Amino acid sequence: MTDPRRSFIKLAYNNRLANDRLHQAVSMLHPGEFEAARTGFFPSIQASLNHILVIDWFYVDALEGGRLGPKAWANQIPFPHPEELREAQAAVDQRLLNFCLSLTIDALAIEVQIHRSTRLQTERMDDVLSHLFQHQTHHRGQVHAMLSGTSVSPPQLDEFIVADDAASRSPEMKRLAITEAELMRLDRST
């Protein structure tokens, strides 16, 4: 039987790598393109990437047992410049990866308390993780589409999980100091 933690760990690695690749592309935008009005759920690449960040803060904090709640998005654009935003995203991505690496099988069924404005939401940890990864993928896809209207081609974002993608993820793996052995050890044991 496959260890149920495996998928969450792989998704956390994927999240770290995909965000790095996306922010690498964003770092090459011409002045004004990052904050320019665009069509999407949020009105710019700047707003979309900041939204990913603040919602990651919200959920990662809840997963860690914190009580940050809606204070996470009190400032909806805490990082108006792409360089600082990239650093902040990398930090929360690493927190999420570390959290997933430390998971126990039993922890996946633990109830997580999510502090909302007027209530306390209680959900299973595995459901919160699934929701968070879906949220990230959804909004990264929107930024990817927005990049199509800029001077920078949107990067490939779906080449991280399977072993055959090793060559295509090599630059990010090197930049992030993640080894293939580290990533693929999950296929043998978690």
TIMAR-622501 format. One record per residue: residue in three letters; x, y, z of N, C-alpha, C in turn. Coordinates in nm, 3 decimals. Example, Ala and Ser with C-alpha at 12.3 -4.5 7.8 and 13.67 -1.06 7.14 Angstrom:
// TIMAR-622501
 rest     nc1     nc2     nc3    cac1    cac2    cac3     cc1     cc2     cc3
  Ala   1.319  -0.569   0.780   1.230  -0.450   0.780   1.320  -0.330   0.780
  Ser   1.285  -0.225   0.708   1.367  -0.106   0.714   1.290   0.003   0.787
This chain:
// TIMAR-622501
 rest     nc1     nc2     nc3    cac1    cac2    cac3     cc1     cc2     cc3
  Met   0.084  -0.118   0.000   0.000   0.000   0.000   0.089   0.125   0.000
  Thr   0.050   0.223  -0.079   0.125   0.347  -0.089   0.101   0.433   0.035
  Asp   0.206   0.493   0.081   0.198   0.584   0.195   0.115   0.706   0.155
  Pro   0.008   0.737   0.227  -0.078   0.850   0.190  -0.009   0.986   0.198
  Arg   0.104   0.995   0.265   0.176   1.122   0.274   0.247   1.156   0.143
  Arg   0.274   1.053   0.063   0.354   1.069  -0.058   0.300   1.179  -0.149
  Ser   0.171   1.177  -0.177   0.113   1.275  -0.269   0.129   1.417  -0.217
  Phe   0.110   1.437  -0.088   0.121   1.572  -0.033   0.266   1.622  -0.037
  Ile   0.359   1.533  -0.012   0.500   1.571  -0.017   0.539   1.607  -0.161
  Lys   0.497   1.524  -0.255   0.528   1.553  -0.396   0.462   1.684  -0.440
  Leu   0.340   1.708  -0.398   0.273   1.833  -0.433   0.344   1.954  -0.370
  Ala   0.397   1.938  -0.251   0.471   2.048  -0.188   0.601   2.076  -0.265
  Tyr   0.669   1.970  -0.309   0.786   1.991  -0.395   0.744   2.058  -0.525
  Asn   0.638   2.009  -0.586   0.588   2.068  -0.710   0.556   2.216  -0.691
  Asn   0.490   2.249  -0.582   0.456   2.387  -0.551   0.581   2.474  -0.544
  Arg   0.682   2.424  -0.475   0.807   2.500  -0.459   0.873   2.524  -0.594
  Leu   0.879   2.419  -0.675   0.943   2.429  -0.805   0.863   2.515  -0.903
  Ala   0.732   2.495  -0.907   0.649   2.572  -1.000   0.650   2.721  -0.965
  Asn   0.641   2.754  -0.837   0.646   2.895  -0.798   0.781   2.956  -0.833
  Asp   0.888   2.881  -0.814   1.019   2.934  -0.850   1.027   2.963  -0.999
  Arg   0.978   2.870  -1.079   0.982   2.889  -1.225   0.895   3.008  -1.265
  Leu   0.777   3.019  -1.206   0.687   3.130  -1.240   0.749   3.264  -1.199
  His   0.805   3.271  -1.079   0.867   3.396  -1.034   0.993   3.427  -1.114
  Gln   1.063   3.327  -1.163   1.178   3.350  -1.249   1.132   3.422  -1.377
  Ala   1.022   3.375  -1.434   0.968   3.441  -1.554   0.925   3.584  -1.522
  Val   0.857   3.601  -1.410   0.808   3.735  -1.371   0.926   3.831  -1.351
  Ser   1.038   3.779  -1.305   1.155   3.866  -1.282   1.209   3.925  -1.412
  Met   1.170   3.871  -1.524   1.218   3.921  -1.654   1.120   4.017  -1.721
  Leu   1.009   4.050  -1.654   0.913   4.142  -1.712   0.972   4.282  -1.729
  His   0.925   4.352  -1.828   0.966   4.491  -1.849   0.899   4.578  -1.742
  Pro   0.958   4.693  -1.709   0.895   4.783  -1.611   0.750   4.812  -1.649
  Gly   0.663   4.806  -1.551   0.522   4.833  -1.570   0.437   4.711  -1.601
  Glu   0.496   4.603  -1.649   0.418   4.484  -1.685   0.366   4.408  -1.564
  Phe   0.441   4.409  -1.456   0.402   4.335  -1.334   0.271   4.388  -1.277
  Glu   0.258   4.520  -1.272   0.139   4.580  -1.211   0.033   4.623  -1.314
  Ala   0.058   4.602  -1.440  -0.036   4.642  -1.545  -0.170   4.569  -1.532
  Ala  -0.278   4.640  -1.564  -0.412   4.580  -1.560  -0.422   4.468  -1.663
  Arg  -0.479   4.356  -1.617  -0.496   4.240  -1.704  -0.628   4.173  -1.672
  Thr  -0.670   4.083  -1.759  -0.792   4.008  -1.736  -0.761   3.884  -1.653
  Gly  -0.832   3.869  -1.544  -0.815   3.754  -1.456  -0.900   3.774  -1.332
  Phe  -0.896   3.675  -1.245  -0.972   3.685  -1.120  -0.925   3.806  -1.040
  Phe  -0.793   3.828  -1.041  -0.734   3.948  -0.984  -0.682   4.031  -1.101
  Pro  -0.677   4.163  -1.088  -0.658   4.249  -1.205  -0.515   4.268  -1.254
  Ser  -0.417   4.195  -1.200  -0.279   4.208  -1.246  -0.199   4.088  -1.201
  Ile  -0.081   4.076  -1.259   0.011   3.971  -1.214   0.050   4.000  -1.070
  Gln   0.076   4.125  -1.040   0.112   4.167  -0.904   0.005   4.124  -0.804
  Ala  -0.120   4.156  -0.832  -0.229   4.123  -0.739  -0.250   3.972  -0.728
  Ser  -0.237   3.902  -0.839  -0.257   3.756  -0.838  -0.149   3.686  -0.756
  Leu  -0.024   3.724  -0.778   0.085   3.659  -0.703   0.082   3.695  -0.556
  Asn   0.046   3.818  -0.524   0.031   3.855  -0.383  -0.084   3.779  -0.318
  His  -0.192   3.754  -0.394  -0.303   3.675  -0.342  -0.258   3.532  -0.309
  Ile  -0.183   3.472  -0.399  -0.131   3.338  -0.371  -0.054   3.340  -0.240
  Leu   0.031   3.439  -0.224   0.115   3.449  -0.104   0.033   3.462   0.023
  Val  -0.060   3.558   0.027  -0.132   3.582   0.153  -0.223   3.465   0.189
  Ile  -0.277   3.397   0.090  -0.360   3.279   0.119  -0.271   3.163   0.163
  Asp  -0.152   3.153   0.108  -0.057   3.053   0.159  -0.024   3.082   0.305
  Trp   0.001   3.208   0.338   0.026   3.244   0.479  -0.090   3.198   0.566
  Phe  -0.212   3.226   0.521  -0.333   3.192   0.595  -0.342   3.042   0.623
  Tyr  -0.329   2.961   0.519  -0.347   2.817   0.536  -0.226   2.750   0.601
  Val  -0.106   2.789   0.565   0.012   2.727   0.627   0.013   2.757   0.776
  Asp  -0.022   2.879   0.813  -0.032   2.913   0.955  -0.133   2.822   1.024
  Ala  -0.251   2.804   0.965  -0.354   2.718   1.025  -0.304   2.574   1.037
  Leu  -0.237   2.525   0.934  -0.183   2.388   0.938  -0.081   2.373   1.051
  Glu  -0.005   2.479   1.075   0.096   2.477   1.182   0.035   2.502   1.320
  Gly  -0.096   2.523   1.326  -0.163   2.545   1.454  -0.173   2.690   1.495
  Gly  -0.142   2.781   1.404  -0.144   2.923   1.436  -0.283   2.983   1.430
  Arg  -0.289   3.111   1.462  -0.417   3.183   1.467  -0.411   3.312   1.385
  Leu  -0.333   3.315   1.279  -0.320   3.435   1.197  -0.454   3.478   1.137
  Gly  -0.528   3.384   1.085  -0.660   3.412   1.029  -0.658   3.521   0.924
  Pro  -0.765   3.601   0.916  -0.778   3.704   0.813  -0.671   3.813   0.817
  Lys  -0.594   3.820   0.925  -0.483   3.917   0.928  -0.386   3.889   0.814
  Ala  -0.387   3.766   0.762  -0.297   3.728   0.652  -0.315   3.818   0.531
  Trp  -0.438   3.859   0.505  -0.464   3.943   0.387  -0.508   4.084   0.423
  Ala  -0.474   4.129   0.542  -0.506   4.267   0.581  -0.445   4.365   0.479
  Asn  -0.328   4.334   0.432  -0.265   4.408   0.323  -0.268   4.313   0.203
  Gln  -0.351   4.342   0.106  -0.367   4.250  -0.006  -0.249   4.249  -0.102
  Ile  -0.166   4.351  -0.096  -0.044   4.354  -0.177   0.072   4.392  -0.085
  Pro   0.114   4.298  -0.001   0.223   4.329   0.091   0.358   4.347   0.021
  Phe   0.370   4.294  -0.099   0.496   4.305  -0.173   0.468   4.359  -0.313
  Pro   0.476   4.491  -0.331   0.445   4.551  -0.461   0.554   4.528  -0.567
  His   0.671   4.481  -0.524   0.782   4.459  -0.617   0.810   4.310  -0.630
  Pro   0.837   4.262  -0.750   0.851   4.118  -0.772   0.966   4.052  -0.696
  Glu   1.074   4.123  -0.671   1.189   4.061  -0.604   1.154   4.021  -0.461
  Glu   1.094   4.114  -0.387   1.058   4.085  -0.248   0.946   3.982  -0.241
  Leu   0.853   3.989  -0.334   0.744   3.892  -0.340   0.799   3.752  -0.363
  Arg   0.896   3.741  -0.451   0.957   3.610  -0.479   1.020   3.551  -0.353
  Glu   1.090   3.634  -0.278   1.153   3.587  -0.154   1.050   3.543  -0.052
  Ala   0.944   3.620  -0.037   0.838   3.585   0.059   0.767   3.457   0.018
  Gln   0.742   3.441  -0.113   0.677   3.318  -0.161   0.768   3.197  -0.137
  Ala   0.896   3.213  -0.164   0.990   3.103  -0.142   0.991   3.061   0.004
  Ala   0.983   3.158   0.093   0.985   3.127   0.236   0.862   3.047   0.279
  Val   0.744   3.087   0.234   0.624   3.012   0.274   0.618   2.879   0.200
  Asp   0.669   2.873   0.077   0.676   2.744   0.007   0.765   2.646   0.084
  Gln   0.876   2.696   0.137   0.965   2.609   0.215   0.898   2.566   0.345
  Arg   0.825   2.655   0.408   0.750   2.617   0.529   0.652   2.505   0.499
  Leu   0.579   2.516   0.387   0.483   2.414   0.350   0.553   2.283   0.317
  Leu   0.664   2.289   0.247   0.739   2.167   0.216   0.788   2.102   0.345
  Asn   0.846   2.180   0.435   0.893   2.125   0.562   0.778   2.063   0.641
  Phe   0.664   2.130   0.640   0.547   2.077   0.709   0.507   1.941   0.651
  Cys   0.500   1.932   0.519   0.460   1.806   0.455   0.564   1.697   0.479
  Leu   0.691   1.731   0.479   0.795   1.633   0.506   0.787   1.579   0.648
  Ser   0.733   1.657   0.739   0.725   1.614   0.879   0.593   1.543   0.912
  Leu   0.503   1.534   0.816   0.373   1.471   0.841   0.386   1.326   0.885
  Thr   0.296   1.284   0.971   0.280   1.143   1.001   0.149   1.098   0.935
  Ile   0.134   0.971   0.916   0.011   0.921   0.855  -0.109   0.960   0.941
  Asp  -0.097   0.944   1.070  -0.208   0.978   1.160  -0.243   1.127   1.155
  Ala  -0.144   1.211   1.132  -0.169   1.356   1.130  -0.263   1.397   1.017
  Leu  -0.268   1.321   0.911  -0.354   1.357   0.797  -0.501   1.365   0.835
  Ala  -0.542   1.293   0.938  -0.682   1.295   0.981  -0.709   1.392   1.095
  Ile  -0.605   1.458   1.144  -0.622   1.555   1.254  -0.705   1.673   1.204
  Glu  -0.785   1.728   1.292  -0.864   1.846   1.258  -0.779   1.972   1.270
  Val  -0.790   2.055   1.167  -0.720   2.184   1.162  -0.822   2.293   1.189
  Gln  -0.787   2.385   1.275  -0.874   2.498   1.302  -0.829   2.616   1.217
  Ile  -0.922   2.664   1.136  -0.894   2.775   1.046  -0.971   2.896   1.097
  His  -0.898   2.997   1.136  -0.958   3.115   1.198  -1.011   3.210   1.091
  Arg  -1.143   3.215   1.082  -1.211   3.304   0.988  -1.250   3.431   1.064
  Ser  -1.305   3.527   0.998  -1.341   3.654   1.062  -1.438   3.636   1.178
  Thr  -1.543   3.560   1.157  -1.649   3.550   1.258  -1.670   3.409   1.309
  Arg  -1.586   3.317   1.267  -1.606   3.178   1.308  -1.476   3.099   1.301
  Leu  -1.481   2.982   1.359  -1.369   2.889   1.354  -1.410   2.772   1.266
  Gln  -1.343   2.756   1.155  -1.371   2.647   1.062  -1.284   2.528   1.101
  Thr  -1.341   2.409   1.105  -1.265   2.289   1.138  -1.271   2.191   1.021
  Glu  -1.154   2.151   0.974  -1.142   2.060   0.859  -1.031   1.959   0.885
  Arg  -1.039   1.846   0.818  -0.931   1.747   0.824  -0.805   1.803   0.757
  Met  -0.690   1.768   0.810  -0.564   1.818   0.756  -0.547   1.781   0.609
  Asp  -0.578   1.656   0.572  -0.559   1.617   0.432  -0.650   1.697   0.339
  Asp  -0.769   1.733   0.385  -0.858   1.815   0.304  -0.806   1.958   0.291
  Val  -0.750   2.012   0.397  -0.694   2.147   0.391  -0.575   2.150   0.295
  Leu  -0.490   2.049   0.304  -0.376   2.043   0.212  -0.423   2.032   0.067
  Ser  -0.521   1.947   0.042  -0.574   1.933  -0.096  -0.629   2.066  -0.145
  His  -0.703   2.134  -0.059  -0.760   2.263  -0.095  -0.651   2.365  -0.125
  Leu  -0.550   2.370  -0.043  -0.441   2.465  -0.062  -0.367   2.441  -0.193
  Phe  -0.335   2.316  -0.221  -0.265   2.288  -0.348  -0.352   2.322  -0.468
  Gln  -0.482   2.297  -0.459  -0.573   2.334  -0.568  -0.577   2.485  -0.586
  His  -0.583   2.558  -0.476  -0.586   2.705  -0.481  -0.461   2.758  -0.551
  Gln  -0.346   2.706  -0.512  -0.220   2.752  -0.571  -0.218   2.726  -0.721
  Thr  -0.256   2.605  -0.760  -0.254   2.567  -0.901  -0.349   2.656  -0.982
  His  -0.466   2.679  -0.929  -0.567   2.762  -0.995  -0.511   2.902  -1.024
  His  -0.456   2.967  -0.924  -0.409   3.104  -0.944  -0.277   3.111  -1.020
  Arg  -0.191   3.010  -1.005  -0.070   3.008  -1.090  -0.110   3.001  -1.237
  Gly  -0.215   2.923  -1.265  -0.263   2.913  -1.403  -0.310   3.047  -1.457
  Gln  -0.373   3.126  -1.371  -0.417   3.258  -1.415  -0.297   3.349  -1.443
  Val  -0.196   3.343  -1.359  -0.076   3.425  -1.384  -0.009   3.378  -1.512
  His  -0.006   3.248  -1.532   0.051   3.191  -1.654  -0.018   3.250  -1.777
  Ala  -0.151   3.255  -1.773  -0.227   3.311  -1.885  -0.198   3.460  -1.901
  Met  -0.187   3.533  -1.789  -0.157   3.676  -1.797  -0.021   3.702  -1.861
  Leu   0.074   3.613  -1.833   0.207   3.630  -1.892   0.203   3.624  -2.044
  Ser   0.102   3.558  -2.100   0.090   3.550  -2.246   0.077   3.688  -2.309
  Gly   0.031   3.786  -2.233   0.015   3.922  -2.284   0.129   4.014  -2.246
  Thr   0.245   3.957  -2.213   0.361   4.037  -2.174   0.478   4.010  -2.268
  Ser   0.590   4.069  -2.238   0.712   4.048  -2.315   0.780   3.916  -2.282
  Val   0.729   3.844  -2.181   0.790   3.719  -2.137   0.696   3.603  -2.167
  Ser   0.748   3.501  -2.229   0.666   3.382  -2.257   0.634   3.311  -2.127
  Pro   0.512   3.260  -2.112   0.478   3.186  -1.991   0.564   3.060  -1.981
  Pro   0.612   3.028  -1.862   0.695   2.909  -1.847   0.612   2.781  -1.842
  Gln   0.675   2.672  -1.871   0.612   2.541  -1.854   0.596   2.517  -1.705
  Leu   0.476   2.483  -1.660   0.453   2.465  -1.516   0.411   2.323  -1.479
  Asp   0.408   2.231  -1.573   0.358   2.098  -1.540   0.463   1.988  -1.558
  Glu   0.589   2.020  -1.533   0.695   1.921  -1.550   0.775   1.902  -1.422
  Phe   0.709   1.857  -1.316   0.782   1.847  -1.191   0.762   1.716  -1.115
  Ile   0.653   1.650  -1.130   0.620   1.538  -1.042   0.683   1.406  -1.084
  Val   0.678   1.371  -1.211   0.721   1.238  -1.254   0.871   1.232  -1.282
  Ala   0.927   1.114  -1.269   1.072   1.093  -1.286   1.119   1.136  -1.425
  Asp   1.038   1.114  -1.526   1.078   1.146  -1.663   1.098   1.297  -1.685
  Asp   1.048   1.379  -1.595   1.061   1.524  -1.607   1.191   1.578  -1.546
  Ala   1.279   1.490  -1.503   1.400   1.533  -1.433   1.480   1.637  -1.511
  Ala   1.500   1.616  -1.640   1.581   1.709  -1.718   1.516   1.847  -1.724
  Ser   1.385   1.854  -1.735   1.319   1.983  -1.748   1.313   2.061  -1.616
  Arg   1.326   1.991  -1.504   1.324   2.062  -1.375   1.464   2.091  -1.322
  Ser   1.564   2.050  -1.394   1.703   2.063  -1.351   1.743   2.204  -1.308
  Pro   1.709   2.309  -1.384   1.750   2.444  -1.341   1.691   2.483  -1.205
  Glu   1.564   2.453  -1.183   1.501   2.488  -1.056   1.558   2.403  -0.943
  Met   1.580   2.276  -0.969   1.635   2.188  -0.866   1.772   2.240  -0.822
  Lys   1.853   2.280  -0.917   1.986   2.333  -0.885   1.974   2.463  -0.808
  Arg   1.891   2.555  -0.855   1.874   2.685  -0.790   1.823   2.670  -0.647
  Leu   1.736   2.570  -0.623   1.676   2.550  -0.492   1.751   2.449  -0.406
  Ala   1.859   2.394  -0.459   1.941   2.296  -0.386   1.858   2.174  -0.344
  Ile   1.774   2.127  -0.434   1.699   2.004  -0.414   1.760   1.901  -0.508
  Thr   1.793   1.785  -0.456   1.852   1.683  -0.541   1.745   1.587  -0.592
  Glu   1.774   1.525  -0.704   1.683   1.422  -0.757   1.670   1.307  -0.657
  Ala   1.778   1.272  -0.591   1.772   1.164  -0.492   1.676   1.200  -0.379
  Glu   1.680   1.325  -0.336   1.589   1.372  -0.232   1.443   1.363  -0.277
  Leu   1.418   1.407  -0.397   1.282   1.404  -0.450   1.235   1.260  -0.478
  Met   1.319   1.181  -0.535   1.278   1.045  -0.574   1.281   0.946  -0.459
  Arg   1.340   0.980  -0.347   1.336   0.888  -0.233   1.194   0.861  -0.189
  Leu   1.107   0.953  -0.222   0.966   0.937  -0.190   0.905   0.819  -0.263
  Asp   0.965   0.781  -0.375   0.910   0.670  -0.451   0.948   0.536  -0.388
  Arg   1.048   0.537  -0.304   1.091   0.413  -0.240   1.038   0.400  -0.098
  Ser   1.044   0.511  -0.025   0.992   0.510   0.112   0.974   0.653   0.157
  Thr   0.878   0.673   0.243   0.853   0.809   0.293   0.880   0.813   0.442
